[in-house]
Amino acid sequence: MVFVNLFNKKSYISLDKVSETKRTDRRRRAKEPAIPDGMWIKCNTCKNIIYKKEVTEYKLCPSCGAHFRMSTRERIAITCDEGSFRELDADMSPKNPMGYPEYDQIIKKAEQKAGIREAVVTGSCRIQDQEAVIAVMDSHFMMGSMGSVVGEKITRAVEYATEHKLPMVIFATSGGARMQEGIISLMQMAKVSEALGRHDEAGLLYVTVLTDPTTGGVTASFAMLGDIILAEPKALIGFAGQRVIAGTIHQKLPEGFQRAEFQLEHGFVDRIVHREKLKDELGRILQMHHVGKGAR
């Protein structure tokens, strides 16, 4: 058997050649059209690259109709009657109750990214001329995670709705409880649910709209307590992640498991509503359950 000494072989790279390659790359890039950041977005459903100006206020993919994730402001604009929204607890912002390292910096970055002070915006409004109180969660703020302020703002909104005899509508989207706030985050599940219980005892309507994604402690509490539960098409709805479940039960999960269509088929969702029709659907529901004009 003959062994070849591979370590005696030497290779050389010309510095002039490297410089020429870099100059060529710069010339090539200079000839390419300059595309401003944020001009294009990719649809994760059909994988097409979409010119951002083709996406309407409803944030739908023009190629396949997929529902992109929305900010709270965008959601409020397409849901509430123009000029009717009045925000509640706008100045409430989180502290660091568990002394989590660099949590203050994490919150500041989330505020800058989402343009809001927490992962939910609450307020009173009119929907198709029907009075209601709404809470709109935002996945752009720490994936809509539920911390102490999220729980407090939703609880106060529900209490406001109860006091003024108004229906409550919650647009849910969340990755679950916020780990940086530990047990205080988990306590919000019971607090919001208790407020909703008092709202229910007062004979008032509670509607939830499940958007992509609605998971974790939010799903395990107030998101699934609605008198009527609506969902957007293809929204991910569940508690634990699919890989966690599959690894626990050691079974292959059904096709489309945890998507809105699967949940509708198994009775966890009452209706799937396309985003362009959602305002009309909510207006009809509120009108059917109208119990008299609430105080403002």
C-alpha positions as CSV (number, residue, x, y, z in Angstrom):
1,M,0.0,0.0,0.0
2,V,1.4,3.4,-1.0
3,F,0.7,6.5,1.1
4,V,0.9,9.9,-0.5
5,N,2.2,12.7,1.6
6,L,-0.5,15.3,1.2
7,F,1.1,17.8,3.4
8,N,4.0,18.5,1.0
9,K,1.7,20.0,-1.5
10,K,1.7,23.8,-1.4
11,S,-0.7,26.2,-3.0
12,Y,-0.3,29.9,-3.6
13,I,-2.8,32.7,-4.0
14,S,-1.9,35.8,-5.9
15,L,-2.7,39.0,-4.0
16,D,-3.2,40.8,-7.3
17,K,-5.8,38.2,-8.3
18,V,-7.6,38.7,-5.0
19,S,-7.7,42.5,-5.5
20,E,-8.9,42.1,-9.0
21,T,-11.7,39.8,-7.9
22,K,-12.8,42.3,-5.3
23,R,-12.8,45.1,-7.9
24,T,-14.8,43.0,-10.3
25,D,-17.4,42.3,-7.5
26,R,-17.7,46.0,-6.7
27,R,-18.2,46.8,-10.4
28,R,-20.9,44.1,-10.7
29,R,-22.7,45.3,-7.6
30,A,-22.5,48.9,-8.8
31,K,-24.4,47.9,-12.0
32,E,-27.1,46.1,-10.1
33,P,-30.3,48.1,-9.4
34,A,-30.5,49.5,-5.9
35,I,-33.5,48.0,-4.1
36,P,-34.4,49.9,-0.9
37,D,-34.8,47.8,2.3
38,G,-38.4,46.7,3.0
39,M,-39.6,47.0,-0.7
40,W,-40.1,43.2,-1.0
41,I,-41.5,40.6,1.4
42,K,-41.6,36.8,1.1
43,C,-44.7,34.8,1.5
44,N,-44.0,31.8,3.8
45,T,-46.9,29.9,2.3
46,C,-46.4,30.1,-1.5
47,K,-42.7,31.2,-1.2
48,N,-43.2,34.0,-3.7
49,I,-41.4,37.3,-3.4
50,I,-44.0,40.0,-3.2
51,Y,-43.7,43.7,-4.1
52,K,-44.8,45.3,-0.8
53,K,-47.0,47.9,-2.5
54,E,-49.2,45.1,-3.8
55,V,-50.1,44.1,-0.3
56,T,-53.3,45.9,0.7
57,E,-54.4,47.1,4.2
58,Y,-55.6,43.6,4.9
59,K,-52.0,42.2,4.7
60,L,-52.9,39.4,2.3
61,C,-50.5,37.7,-0.1
62,P,-51.7,38.7,-3.7
63,S,-50.5,35.3,-5.0
64,C,-52.1,32.8,-2.6
65,G,-54.2,34.8,-0.2
66,A,-52.2,33.9,2.8
67,H,-52.8,36.1,5.9
68,F,-49.6,37.9,6.9
69,R,-49.2,38.9,10.6
70,M,-50.5,42.4,11.5
71,S,-49.5,45.1,13.9
72,T,-52.1,46.3,16.5
73,R,-52.5,49.6,14.6
74,E,-53.1,47.8,11.3
75,R,-55.7,45.5,13.0
76,I,-57.5,48.4,14.7
77,A,-57.7,50.3,11.4
78,I,-59.5,47.5,9.6
79,T,-61.7,46.5,12.5
80,C,-62.9,49.6,14.2
81,D,-65.2,52.2,12.7
82,E,-63.1,55.2,11.6
83,G,-62.3,57.6,14.5
84,S,-64.1,55.5,17.1
85,F,-61.2,53.8,18.9
86,R,-60.3,55.2,22.3
87,E,-57.3,53.6,23.9
88,L,-57.2,52.4,27.5
89,D,-54.1,52.3,29.8
90,A,-51.9,53.6,27.0
91,D,-49.0,54.6,29.3
92,M,-48.7,51.2,31.1
93,S,-45.3,49.6,30.6
94,P,-43.5,46.6,32.2
95,K,-41.0,46.6,35.0
96,N,-38.6,43.8,35.8
97,P,-40.3,41.9,38.6
98,M,-38.0,38.9,38.6
99,G,-34.7,40.9,38.2
100,Y,-34.1,39.1,34.8
101,P,-30.7,40.1,33.4
102,E,-31.0,42.8,30.7
103,Y,-34.8,42.6,30.6
104,D,-35.0,46.4,30.5
105,Q,-32.9,46.4,27.3
106,I,-35.0,43.6,25.8
107,I,-38.2,45.6,26.4
108,K,-36.7,48.7,24.9
109,K,-35.8,46.9,21.7
110,A,-39.3,45.4,21.5
111,E,-40.8,48.8,21.9
112,Q,-38.7,50.2,19.1
113,K,-39.5,47.2,16.8
114,A,-43.3,47.1,17.4
115,G,-43.9,50.8,18.0
116,I,-46.0,50.1,21.1
117,R,-45.2,49.9,24.8
118,E,-46.4,46.3,25.3
119,A,-47.7,43.3,23.4
120,V,-51.4,44.3,23.6
121,V,-53.4,47.5,22.9
122,T,-56.8,47.8,24.5
123,G,-59.6,50.3,24.1
124,S,-63.3,51.0,23.4
125,C,-64.6,51.4,19.9
126,R,-67.5,50.8,17.5
127,I,-67.6,47.9,15.0
128,Q,-70.2,48.4,12.3
129,D,-71.8,50.9,14.6
130,Q,-71.9,48.4,17.5
131,E,-70.1,49.4,20.7
132,A,-67.5,47.1,22.1
133,V,-64.2,46.9,24.0
134,I,-61.3,45.3,22.2
135,A,-57.9,44.0,23.1
136,V,-55.5,43.4,20.2
137,M,-52.3,41.5,20.8
138,D,-49.2,42.0,18.6
139,S,-46.7,39.3,17.7
140,H,-44.1,41.9,16.8
141,F,-43.6,42.7,20.5
142,M,-41.7,39.7,22.0
143,M,-43.9,37.3,20.0
144,G,-47.0,38.6,21.8
145,S,-45.7,36.9,25.0
146,M,-48.0,37.4,28.0
147,G,-46.4,39.3,30.9
148,S,-47.7,41.1,33.9
149,V,-48.7,44.2,31.9
150,V,-50.4,42.2,29.1
151,G,-52.5,40.5,31.7
152,E,-53.2,43.7,33.6
153,K,-54.3,45.6,30.5
154,I,-56.6,42.8,29.3
155,T,-58.1,42.4,32.8
156,R,-58.8,46.1,33.1
157,A,-60.3,46.1,29.6
158,V,-62.6,43.3,30.5
159,E,-63.6,45.0,33.8
160,Y,-64.3,48.2,31.8
161,A,-66.5,46.2,29.5
162,T,-68.3,44.6,32.4
163,E,-68.9,48.0,34.2
164,H,-70.2,49.6,31.0
165,K,-72.2,46.5,29.9
166,L,-70.3,46.1,26.7
167,P,-69.2,43.1,24.7
168,M,-65.5,42.1,24.8
169,V,-63.5,41.2,21.7
170,I,-59.9,39.9,22.0
171,F,-57.6,39.4,19.0
172,A,-55.2,36.7,20.3
173,T,-51.7,36.1,19.0
174,S,-49.0,34.9,21.3
175,G,-46.0,32.6,21.8
176,G,-47.3,32.0,25.4
177,A,-46.2,33.2,28.8
178,R,-43.2,35.5,29.1
179,M,-40.4,33.5,30.7
180,Q,-38.6,36.7,31.9
181,E,-41.4,37.3,34.4
182,G,-41.6,33.7,35.6
183,I,-44.6,32.8,37.8
184,I,-45.9,36.4,37.6
185,S,-46.5,35.8,33.9
186,L,-48.4,32.5,34.6
187,M,-50.6,34.2,37.2
188,Q,-52.1,36.3,34.4
189,M,-53.9,33.3,33.0
190,A,-56.0,33.0,36.1
191,K,-56.4,36.8,36.5
192,V,-57.8,37.4,33.0
193,S,-60.0,34.3,33.2
194,E,-61.5,35.4,36.5
195,A,-62.3,38.8,35.0
196,L,-64.0,37.1,32.0
197,G,-65.9,34.9,34.4
198,R,-67.5,38.1,36.0
199,H,-68.1,39.5,32.6
200,D,-70.0,36.3,31.7
201,E,-72.0,36.3,34.9
202,A,-73.2,39.8,33.9
203,G,-74.7,38.2,30.8
204,L,-72.3,39.9,28.4
205,L,-70.8,38.6,25.2
206,Y,-67.1,37.6,24.8
207,V,-65.7,36.9,21.3
208,T,-62.2,35.7,20.6
209,V,-60.4,35.9,17.2
210,L,-57.5,33.5,17.0
211,T,-54.7,34.7,14.7
212,D,-51.4,33.3,13.7
213,P,-49.9,32.1,16.1
214,T,-52.0,31.6,19.2
215,T,-50.1,29.2,21.5
216,G,-49.0,28.5,25.1
217,G,-50.6,30.0,28.2
218,V,-52.8,32.4,26.1
219,T,-54.4,29.4,24.4
220,A,-54.7,27.6,27.7
221,S,-56.6,30.5,29.2
222,F,-58.6,33.4,27.8
223,A,-58.1,32.7,24.1
224,M,-60.3,29.6,24.3
225,L,-62.9,31.0,26.7
226,G,-64.9,33.0,24.1
227,D,-68.7,32.5,23.8
228,I,-67.9,32.6,20.1
229,I,-64.4,31.6,18.8
230,L,-63.4,32.8,15.4
231,A,-60.1,32.1,13.6
232,E,-58.3,33.4,10.6
233,P,-57.4,30.8,7.9
234,K,-54.3,28.6,8.5
235,A,-53.7,30.2,11.9
236,L,-51.5,28.1,14.2
237,I,-53.5,27.3,17.3
238,G,-52.3,25.1,20.1
239,F,-50.6,24.8,23.4
240,A,-47.3,22.9,23.1
241,G,-45.3,22.8,19.9
242,Q,-45.7,20.0,17.4
243,R,-42.2,18.7,17.9
244,V,-42.7,18.6,21.7
245,I,-46.0,16.7,21.3
246,A,-44.6,14.3,18.7
247,G,-41.6,13.6,20.9
248,T,-43.8,13.0,23.9
249,I,-46.3,10.6,22.4
250,H,-43.9,9.1,19.9
251,Q,-46.5,9.3,17.1
252,K,-46.7,11.1,13.8
253,L,-49.1,13.9,14.0
254,P,-52.0,14.4,11.5
255,E,-51.5,16.6,8.4
256,G,-52.4,20.2,9.3
257,F,-52.3,19.5,13.0
258,Q,-52.9,22.7,15.1
259,R,-54.0,24.8,12.1
260,A,-57.3,26.6,12.3
261,E,-59.0,24.2,9.8
262,F,-58.0,21.2,12.0
263,Q,-59.3,22.9,15.1
264,L,-62.6,23.7,13.4
265,E,-63.0,20.1,12.3
266,H,-62.5,19.0,15.9
267,G,-64.8,21.5,17.5
268,F,-62.3,23.9,19.1
269,V,-63.2,26.8,16.7
270,D,-66.7,28.0,15.7
271,R,-65.9,29.5,12.4
272,I,-63.0,30.4,10.2
273,V,-63.4,33.9,8.7
274,H,-61.3,35.5,6.0
275,R,-59.8,38.8,7.1
276,E,-61.5,40.9,4.6
277,K,-64.9,39.7,5.9
278,L,-64.0,39.8,9.6
279,K,-65.3,43.2,10.4
280,D,-68.7,42.4,8.9
281,E,-68.8,39.1,10.8
282,L,-68.0,40.8,14.1
283,G,-70.6,43.5,13.4
284,R,-73.3,40.9,12.8
285,I,-72.4,39.0,15.9
286,L,-72.4,42.1,18.1
287,Q,-75.7,43.2,16.6
288,M,-77.4,39.8,17.3
289,H,-76.2,40.0,20.9
290,H,-77.0,43.6,21.5
291,V,-78.2,44.3,25.0
292,G,-78.6,48.0,25.0
293,K,-76.4,51.1,24.6
294,G,-73.6,51.0,27.1
295,A,-72.4,54.1,28.9
296,R,-69.3,55.7,27.6
